[in-house]
Amino acid sequence: MNIQEEMRAKLTKAFEPELLDVINESHRHAGHAGDDGSGESHWQIRISATPFAGQSRVGRERAIHTALGADIIGRIHALAIAFV
């Protein structure tokens, strides 16, 4: 399973989102700081899920990081999160 599939599986399990896009943006950062050459260093998540209702942006971002876990967070350089 690649990182994109792992992220999708963990976020789906944790939040049962109505909308979830896990977008690999690594190609846009090739040769930049943090590009490790893996093609899986820069990501964007677009998510809408009922469990985020009433949470602050910081709380929602912490929940995403917790759901992804240290293993995934440790393997990527950048993660942009859009709550839609």
C-alpha positions as CSV (number, residue, x, y, z in Angstrom):
1,M,0.0,0.0,0.0
2,N,1.4,3.4,-0.9
3,I,1.2,6.5,1.3
4,Q,-1.8,7.9,-0.5
5,E,-3.8,4.6,0.1
6,E,-2.6,4.5,3.7
7,M,-3.7,8.1,4.3
8,R,-7.1,7.5,2.7
9,A,-7.7,4.3,4.7
10,K,-6.8,5.9,8.0
11,L,-8.8,9.1,7.5
12,T,-11.8,7.1,6.3
13,K,-11.6,4.8,9.3
14,A,-11.2,7.7,11.8
15,F,-13.8,10.2,10.4
16,E,-16.1,8.5,7.8
17,P,-15.9,11.7,5.7
18,E,-18.5,12.9,3.3
19,L,-15.7,14.1,1.1
20,L,-12.1,13.1,1.1
21,D,-9.5,13.9,-1.5
22,V,-5.8,12.9,-0.9
23,I,-3.8,14.7,-3.5
24,N,-0.1,14.1,-4.1
25,E,1.5,17.4,-4.9
26,S,5.1,16.2,-4.8
27,H,5.6,16.8,-8.5
28,R,5.1,20.5,-7.9
29,H,8.0,20.6,-5.4
30,A,10.6,18.5,-7.3
31,G,14.0,19.8,-6.5
32,H,12.8,22.0,-3.6
33,A,13.6,21.7,0.0
34,G,12.0,18.6,1.5
35,D,11.8,16.7,-1.8
36,D,13.4,13.4,-1.0
37,G,13.0,12.0,-4.5
38,S,10.3,9.5,-3.4
39,G,7.5,11.3,-5.2
40,E,5.5,11.1,-2.0
41,S,6.8,14.1,0.0
42,H,4.1,16.8,-0.4
43,W,0.4,16.2,0.1
44,Q,-2.9,18.0,0.3
45,I,-6.0,16.7,2.0
46,R,-9.5,18.0,1.3
47,I,-12.0,16.7,3.8
48,S,-15.5,17.2,5.1
49,A,-16.6,15.1,8.0
50,T,-19.3,15.4,10.7
51,P,-16.8,14.8,13.6
52,F,-15.2,18.2,12.8
53,A,-18.3,20.1,13.6
54,G,-17.7,22.6,16.5
55,Q,-13.9,22.0,16.5
56,S,-11.4,24.8,16.0
57,R,-9.1,24.6,13.0
58,V,-6.2,23.6,15.3
59,G,-8.3,20.9,16.8
60,R,-9.3,19.5,13.4
61,E,-5.7,19.6,12.3
62,R,-4.5,17.8,15.4
63,A,-7.2,15.2,14.8
64,I,-5.9,14.6,11.3
65,H,-2.3,14.3,12.4
66,T,-3.4,11.9,15.2
67,A,-5.4,9.8,12.7
68,L,-2.5,9.6,10.3
69,G,-0.1,8.6,13.0
70,A,3.6,9.3,13.6
71,D,4.6,6.8,10.9
72,I,2.9,8.6,8.0
73,I,3.7,12.1,9.4
74,G,7.3,11.1,9.7
75,R,7.5,10.0,6.1
76,I,6.2,13.2,4.5
77,H,7.6,16.7,4.3
78,A,4.5,18.8,3.9
79,L,0.8,18.4,4.5
80,A,-1.8,21.0,3.5
81,I,-5.3,20.5,4.9
82,A,-8.5,22.1,3.6
83,F,-11.7,21.6,5.5
84,V,-14.6,21.9,3.0
